[in-house]
């Protein structure tokens, strides 16, 4: 259902049956992995105008895998990572 590069690639599907016998398919809940499990290869100091897609393209050669930075930095919401100028982002080995 999701490409291998997706944050949700390994998340299992589940179903729910409504009272009117309609089947609804949904994703199981995905928990953030412990940031301690990541090997950090570098840090990035957030500057004015930084965007996660550009950061991941620069360090990880793929703008679509920004969620690796989210996981390595305990961020549920990607925008949190670049909201504070001067924040140090952990860049994980993927």
Secondary structure, DSSP 4 states (H G I P E B T S, - for coil): ---TTSTTTTPPEEEEE-TTS-EEEEEPP-PPPPGGGSPEEEEEE--TT--HHHHHHHHHS-GGGTHHHHHHTT-SSTTHHHHSTTPEEEEE--
